[in-house]
């Protein structure tokens, strides 16, 4: 508030963040059909021209909203000295920070995908940007090879990124964050055996014997 009691006018980055926050709330609650300039302007306490000046098309506003929430939750790449712990830490972090975003994309954007003829994979590439990035799991695998935990680095990105793909599938099927048991199973029962990581068979046996019958 200023000295006269009138609300302070938002400008620049502060205004843009407020607009995108309002757009995100509309998207979460009303989905893509309710993602309109009118609804977003009303929630942000502003006018439609303020939105149009920044995002001339509804799709531009949608992508700006998703991009803000995608990059506002960066995933840390653990470096514990053990591939298994790194992978589990990475998936747990994604489960905590990205679950809502991925659920919104899958549940609330079906009409967007139909209207544009695009897919979740194409949208993800747009949000990630043009720069080629080494995936977090690829970085973990390379470190595991360097310290002798793995014999070689798989060439296939499908193999390396399989834990995250399975994690995403788990959330899309349940429409909620994955359970920790599911994350452990993805790493211990699928990925590490696929990579032929040493000690995997004994680890699996330990889990079997420790589970109640």
Phi, psi and omega in degrees: 000144175269185185294333180275359178088000178278148180296142178290134182282130180278143181219164171054227184297322179300316179293316181297319178297320180295321179295316181288328175296317178295320179297320179297317180297320178296317181297316181296317186274326188244354180070185181296322178301325180270002183277078184243159177299321181298312182294319182290317179299318180297317181292326181277350181071039181221196182244160180301319179303329178298322178287315182299326181295333181263322183226101186290335181241149178301321180297323178298317179295320179298313181295322177296321179295312180294322181296319179300316183280337175292311185274349177282354181233065181294145180264125177285145179262106182297153176219075185270348185094358177225130183300317182300313181292324176299312183296316180295319178298321180295313180294322179295321177295317178296321180298324182280320189261336185250356186301313183295317181299314182291326177292318178299314181300317184284321186271323189263352186247016181299320179291327175298315179297321178293316182294322185265348183068021181257185184224170177300319180298319179293320178296319180299319179295323177296316181292326180286336179091178185281336185294137177283122181241140174282128182295156179299321180293324176297319178298318179296317180296318179298320178293323179296323177293317181298324181267005175086010180284329174241147181286324183204160179269123179299141179283329186284125175294331179298320179291313183296317185269007182305318181303318181290324178296318179292322177298315179297318179298319179302315181290322180293327180283328184257343183058035176201167179304148179290149175285157179294327178298323178293320179295317179297318180296321178301315182284311188281323188264341183242301191287307182298317175299324179295325179277354183059042179289136180300144175082003183293317183297319179291326178296317180297319179296321179298319180294320181296317182287335182274344179282139180292145180265000000 
